[in-house]
Amino acid sequence: MKKYLIGYDISNEKRLQRIYRKMLKYATPIQYSVFIFEGSDTHLQKCINDILIILHEKEDDLRIYPLPMRGLQWQIGKPTFPEGIIWTGLPSGFIG
């Protein structure tokens, strides 16, 4: 499975909320408007297609960066998750 960092800047509050809810189905939020996606190319393309239906291409910005399979990942500062919570890499809607 491949990993991607997905970030977006949405100019309209309603579109921002819709895209956020849609992204929760595919990826794990790590910061405001920033998600980690882990999955196949097919699953990534489905995620992108669902977002593009909502996105306004002239007003909004969507960025997707592939992450190295064995690259170092550092976190400096405030933790993303509360103490005792461990990120499994699964999308939030995938568990349960």
N, C-alpha and C positions, 0 to 999 in steps of 0.2 A: 504494500500500500504506500502511496505517495502522500507527502504532507505539503500543505500550502498555507501561507499566511494571506488572509483576505481582509482587506480594509476598504472602507468606503466613506465618502463625504456626501451627504444627501442634503440638498438645500431646502426641501419641503418637509415639515414635521410629520405629516401623514405618511408620506412615502418612506421617511426614515423609520417610522414604527412598523410599517408593513414589511420593509426589507429586513429589519431586525427579527421580527417574528418568523419570517421565511428562513433566514439564516440559521435560526435555532434548530430547524429540522435537519440541517446538514452538517453543522459545525459547532465547535465549542467556543463560546465567547471568552476572550482573555483580557479584554479592555473595551472601553466604549468604541463601538464601530470597528473592532478588530477581532477576527476569529481565526482559529486553527481548524483547518479542514484536513481530514485524513480519510483517504478512500481511493477508489479507482478513477481513471480518466472519465469513464462513462458517468459515474456518480457526480464528479466535478462538473461535467458538461450539463447535467440535469440541474444542478444547483445554479449555474450561471444562467441557463435559459429561464429558470423561474425568476431570478433577480432581474433579468433584462426586460421582462414583461412590465415590471414596476418602475424601473430606473428611467429617468429622463436624461438622455445622452448629452444634451447641451447644457444642463444645469448641474448634474451630479457626476461623481467620480467613483469608479470602482477599480481597485488594484488587486491583483493576485500574483503572489510571489512564491515560486517553488522553494521548498526548504531542502537542504541536503539530508540524505538518509542518515548519515552518521555525524552530522555537524554538532558542534557544541551549542548548547542552549543555556544562556545565563539569565538570571533574574536578579536585578538589583533594586532594592527599595521595597515598598509595600507589597505583600504577597497578593496574588490574584484571588486565591481561595482562603477561607478561614483555616486556622490551624486544625489539623486532623483530617482535612478533606484532601483526597488524593485524586489527581486528574487521571482518568483511565484512557483518555484519547477518544472516547466514544461520544458522538453527538448527544445532547441532552435528551432528545426524544427517542433515542435508541435503547436506553436502559429501561427495563421493566416491562 
